[in-house]
């Protein structure tokens, strides 16, 4: 993969991570306020961590493969 392809892959993964993190924060906050405080907090904090792992894994797979 060329340098441009690598940079583009990383940028797409970063944008996807920001979008997923924002969705996790929004839905986590709404769950925390309406139903389950613990479940909402878990989604707010663990969702972005999991999304980062997936984005990093996909980026590495695309760059390597």
Secondary structure, 3 states (H helix, E strand, C coil): CCHHHHHHHHHHHHHHHHHHHHHHHHHHHHHHHHCCHHHHHHHHHHHHHHHHHHHHHHHHHHHHC
